[in-house]
Structure formats: structure tokens, C-alpha cells
Amino acid sequence: MKWLNISLILILLLLQAKLWFGEGSVVEMLNTQQKMAVQIQANEAAIIRNEKLTQQVLSLQQGDKGVEAYARRELGLIKPDETFFFFVNDEN
């Protein structure tokens, strides 16, 4: 009877060790949940960025005003009848 109790306790300890430290354990599950939370945040940031890019593409497709505004802002577009002024802040 004594050996039966000892063997049952050992089996219980082995099963508990596997539950807490083995493959698919509680620790592994918590690590996976943390990684998943980080990935969800990254996905939300990517969704916001994609929506902005989609709006920009639609704006560029709708007419010349969007293309002209983009060219002025990003490429420094100056039309032939315009005068370009460049202001420098002198902070001493």
C-alpha cells in the first residue's frame, strides 16, 4: 500500500510538471498570449496606415488637384508663372 501511494504521488507530480513546464504548458500559453497581443497592436497600426494610403490613392485618382498638391509637397513643384520663396529661420 505504501508503494502504491508513493507511485501515485510521483505520477501526479510528473503530470503536474508537464502541465506547468512541458509542451503546451501554462507558461507557453502565457507567452503566446503576450506575443499575440503585440501582434494585434502591430496589425491595428498597419490597418490605420493602409487606410491612410488608400485615401491618398483615391485622392490622387480623383483629379489633378490631388496630384498637384502631392507634387508640390513631395517633389517641390513650381509652375512657370509662380515665384518660389525660401525662408530660413535664423535662431542664434
Disulfide bonds with the S-S distance in Angstrom:
none
